[in-house]
C-alpha cells in the first residue's frame, strides 16, 4: 500500500451527552478503494461529515495529503480535491442530466479545467451519456445513483467519498456500480466507500474499517474482516445453532 492520502487521528465527536465518534484513527492509502462498514448508528455518516467539514471534531485531527482538514471549511475542502456522493441523490429537478453534471464541473478542485470536457468524461464514465438531455427528475433509482456519482466526479476529486452507492440497486445495477468505482480508482482517484451490501464490499475493497457504537473495532483486508469475531458479533451476525 502507498502512503495515506487521508489520516484520521483520534477523532472524537460529542453531541452533548452522546459520544458519536470515539477516538477513531485510520489511514486510507492513496490509490486504494477502502470501505467503512458498521451497523446503523455506528457513526459512519458522522465520520464522513467530519472529513468534509460539515462537523468539527471535539478532539483529534484529520489530515489530507499532510494538510490539516478539521480547521478548514467545507468549500475549501472541496477545492483541495475531496468530493462526496451522497446516499440520497438530490439533483436539481428542473435541470437536465447534462446541466446537473456541468454544475459539478464548475466547482470542485482548484486549477484550470475544461468544463465541457470534464462533464462529458463524467457522463461517459457513469454510462449516462445517452441520457444527457433527459430531465433529471425522470431518472430511475439506478440512474439517479449514477448521476450523484457523476456530479461528484465532475468536481475532479483526488479522494471520492461514496455514501452507499449501491443502496436500492438490483444485482445488475450493483455490478455496474462496482465496475464504475473500479474505473474511478484506475483513473487515479482514491475511493472511501460506505456500503451495507457486504458482497460488494468484500469484492471491491483493498481494506475495510469497521465501526460499532462510534468506535473502530477492526480493520484489515476483506478476508480477515470476514473472519473477525468482533465484526461477526457486531455487524455480520452470529451463526444460528441447529
C-alpha positions as CSV (number, residue, x, y, z in Angstrom):
1,X,0.0,0.0,0.0
2,X,1.1,3.5,-0.8
3,X,1.3,6.4,1.7
4,X,-2.0,7.5,3.1
5,X,-3.9,10.3,1.3
6,X,-6.2,10.6,4.4
7,X,-5.3,10.1,8.0
8,X,-7.7,10.4,10.9
9,X,-6.0,10.5,14.3
10,X,-8.0,10.1,17.5
11,X,-11.2,11.7,16.1
12,X,-13.9,12.2,18.7
13,X,-17.3,13.8,18.2
14,X,-19.7,14.5,21.1
15,X,-23.2,15.9,20.8
16,X,-23.8,17.0,24.3
17,X,-24.2,13.6,26.2
18,X,-23.9,11.5,23.0
19,X,-20.5,10.1,22.1
20,X,-21.0,9.7,18.3
21,X,-17.3,9.1,17.3
22,X,-15.0,7.7,19.9
23,X,-11.2,8.1,19.4
24,X,-11.2,6.8,15.8
25,X,-7.9,6.5,13.9
26,X,-7.5,5.2,10.4
27,X,-5.4,5.8,7.3
28,X,-6.6,5.5,3.7
29,X,-3.8,4.6,1.3
30,X,-3.6,6.7,-1.9
31,X,-4.8,4.8,-4.9
32,X,-6.9,2.4,-2.9
33,X,-10.6,1.5,-2.5
34,X,-11.4,1.3,1.2
35,X,-14.7,0.6,2.8
36,X,-16.2,1.9,6.1
37,X,-18.8,-0.5,7.4
38,X,-20.9,-0.9,10.6
39,X,-24.5,-1.3,11.8
40,X,-26.9,1.6,11.6
41,X,-25.9,4.3,14.1
42,X,-22.3,3.2,14.2
43,X,-21.1,6.6,13.2
44,X,-20.2,6.2,9.5
45,X,-22.1,9.3,8.3
46,X,-20.8,11.4,11.2
47,X,-17.2,10.4,10.3
48,X,-17.9,11.4,6.6
49,X,-19.3,14.7,8.0
50,X,-16.0,15.3,9.9
51,X,-13.9,14.6,6.8
52,X,-15.9,17.0,4.7
53,X,-16.1,19.8,7.3
54,X,-19.9,19.7,7.9
55,X,-19.0,18.9,11.5
56,X,-15.8,19.7,13.5
57,X,-14.3,17.1,15.8
58,X,-14.5,17.5,19.6
59,X,-11.0,16.1,19.7
60,X,-8.4,14.6,17.3
61,X,-7.2,15.6,13.9
62,X,-7.9,14.8,10.3
63,X,-5.1,15.2,7.6
64,X,-5.4,15.1,3.8
65,X,-2.1,15.0,1.9
66,X,-0.4,16.2,5.1
67,X,-2.8,19.2,5.4
68,X,-4.9,19.6,8.4
69,X,-8.6,19.3,7.3
70,X,-10.5,19.9,10.5
71,X,-9.6,23.5,10.6
72,X,-10.8,24.2,7.1
73,X,-14.4,25.0,6.0
74,X,-16.4,22.7,3.6
75,X,-16.0,24.8,0.4
76,X,-12.2,24.9,0.8
77,X,-12.1,21.2,1.4
78,X,-13.8,20.7,-1.9
79,X,-11.3,22.9,-3.7
80,X,-8.5,20.8,-2.2
81,X,-9.8,17.7,-4.1
82,X,-12.3,15.9,-1.9
83,X,-15.8,15.2,-3.3
84,X,-18.7,13.3,-1.8
85,X,-21.5,11.4,-3.5
86,X,-24.4,11.3,-1.1
87,X,-26.7,8.4,-0.2
88,X,-29.8,10.2,-1.1
89,X,-29.5,11.8,-4.6
90,X,-30.9,15.3,-4.8
91,X,-30.4,16.6,-8.3
92,X,-31.6,20.0,-9.5
93,X,-35.0,18.7,-10.7
94,X,-35.6,21.4,-13.3
95,X,-32.2,20.8,-15.0
96,X,-31.1,18.1,-17.4
97,X,-28.7,15.3,-16.5
98,X,-26.0,17.3,-18.5
99,X,-26.6,20.5,-16.6
100,X,-26.6,18.8,-13.2
101,X,-23.1,17.3,-14.0
102,X,-21.9,20.5,-15.5
103,X,-22.6,22.3,-12.2
104,X,-20.2,19.8,-10.5
105,X,-17.6,20.6,-13.1
106,X,-17.9,24.4,-12.5
107,X,-16.8,23.8,-8.9
108,X,-14.6,21.3,-7.2
109,X,-10.8,21.1,-7.1
110,X,-8.8,24.2,-7.7
111,X,-7.0,24.6,-11.0
112,X,-7.7,25.1,-14.7
113,X,-10.4,22.8,-16.2
114,X,-12.3,22.4,-19.4
115,X,-15.9,22.3,-18.1
116,X,-17.4,20.7,-21.1
117,X,-14.7,18.0,-21.4
118,X,-14.9,17.2,-17.7
119,X,-18.7,17.0,-17.9
120,X,-18.6,14.7,-20.9
121,X,-16.0,12.5,-19.2
122,X,-18.1,12.1,-16.1
123,X,-21.2,11.2,-18.1
124,X,-19.2,8.7,-20.2
125,X,-17.7,7.0,-17.1
126,X,-21.0,6.6,-15.4
127,X,-22.9,5.5,-18.5
128,X,-25.2,8.5,-18.6
129,X,-24.1,9.9,-22.0
130,X,-27.2,8.8,-23.8
131,X,-29.4,10.4,-21.1
132,X,-27.6,13.8,-21.0
133,X,-30.6,15.7,-22.4
134,X,-33.1,13.9,-20.2
135,X,-34.7,15.7,-17.2
136,X,-33.0,14.5,-14.0
137,X,-36.4,14.2,-12.2
138,X,-37.3,11.4,-14.7
139,X,-34.4,9.1,-13.9
140,X,-34.7,5.6,-12.4
141,X,-33.2,4.9,-9.0
142,X,-30.2,3.3,-10.6
143,X,-29.5,6.2,-12.9
144,X,-30.0,8.7,-10.0
145,X,-27.2,6.9,-8.2
146,X,-25.1,7.2,-11.3
147,X,-25.9,10.9,-11.6
148,X,-25.0,11.6,-8.0
149,X,-21.6,9.9,-8.7
150,X,-21.1,11.8,-11.9
151,X,-21.7,15.1,-10.2
152,X,-19.0,14.3,-7.7
153,X,-16.6,13.0,-10.3
154,X,-17.0,16.2,-12.4
155,X,-15.5,18.0,-9.4
156,X,-12.3,16.2,-10.3
157,X,-11.5,14.8,-6.8
158,X,-8.4,13.0,-5.8
159,X,-10.4,11.5,-2.9
160,X,-14.0,10.4,-3.5
161,X,-16.3,9.7,-0.5
162,X,-19.1,7.5,-1.8
163,X,-22.0,7.0,0.6
164,X,-23.9,3.8,-0.1
165,X,-23.8,4.0,-3.9
166,X,-25.3,0.5,-4.2
167,X,-28.3,1.1,-1.9
168,X,-31.6,0.2,-3.6
169,X,-29.9,-1.3,-6.7
170,X,-30.6,-4.7,-8.2
171,X,-27.8,-7.2,-8.8
172,X,-27.1,-6.0,-12.3
173,X,-27.1,-2.3,-11.3
174,X,-24.8,-3.1,-8.3
175,X,-22.3,-4.9,-10.6
176,X,-22.3,-1.9,-12.9
177,X,-21.7,0.5,-10.0
178,X,-18.8,-1.7,-8.7
179,X,-17.3,-1.5,-12.2
180,X,-17.6,2.3,-12.3
181,X,-15.9,2.6,-8.9
182,X,-13.0,0.4,-10.2
183,X,-12.7,2.6,-13.2
184,X,-12.6,5.7,-10.9
185,X,-9.7,4.2,-9.0
186,X,-8.0,3.2,-12.2
187,X,-8.2,6.8,-13.3
188,X,-6.2,7.9,-10.2
189,X,-8.9,8.7,-7.7
190,X,-8.8,7.2,-4.2
191,X,-12.2,5.9,-3.0
192,X,-13.6,5.7,0.6
193,X,-16.9,3.8,0.5
194,X,-19.7,3.5,3.0
195,X,-21.8,0.5,2.0
196,X,-24.1,-2.1,3.5
197,X,-24.0,-4.5,0.6
198,X,-21.4,-6.9,2.0
199,X,-20.7,-9.0,-1.1
200,X,-19.9,-5.7,-2.9
201,X,-17.7,-4.5,0.0
202,X,-15.8,-7.8,0.1
203,X,-15.4,-7.8,-3.7
204,X,-14.1,-4.3,-4.2
205,X,-12.2,-3.3,-1.1
206,X,-8.5,-3.3,-0.6
207,X,-9.0,-2.5,3.1
208,X,-12.1,-2.4,5.4
209,X,-12.6,-0.3,8.5
210,X,-15.4,-1.4,10.9
211,X,-17.2,0.9,13.3
212,X,-19.5,-0.1,16.1
213,X,-21.1,2.4,18.5
214,X,-18.8,5.1,17.3
215,X,-15.5,3.2,17.8
216,X,-13.3,1.4,15.4
217,X,-13.4,-2.3,16.3
218,X,-11.4,-3.8,13.4
219,X,-9.6,-3.0,10.2
220,X,-7.9,-5.1,7.6
221,X,-8.2,-7.0,4.3
222,X,-11.6,-8.4,3.4
223,X,-10.8,-12.0,4.3
224,X,-9.5,-11.0,7.7
225,X,-12.6,-8.8,8.4
226,X,-15.0,-11.6,7.4
227,X,-13.3,-13.9,10.0
228,X,-13.0,-11.4,12.8
229,X,-15.3,-12.4,15.7
230,X,-15.8,-8.8,16.8
231,X,-17.2,-8.0,13.3
232,X,-19.3,-11.1,13.2
233,X,-20.9,-10.3,16.5
234,X,-21.4,-6.6,15.9
235,X,-22.3,-6.5,12.2
236,X,-22.4,-9.7,10.2
237,X,-24.4,-11.7,12.8
238,X,-23.5,-14.8,14.8
239,X,-24.3,-18.3,13.3
240,X,-27.7,-19.8,14.4
241,X,-27.3,-23.0,16.3
242,X,-29.1,-26.0,15.0
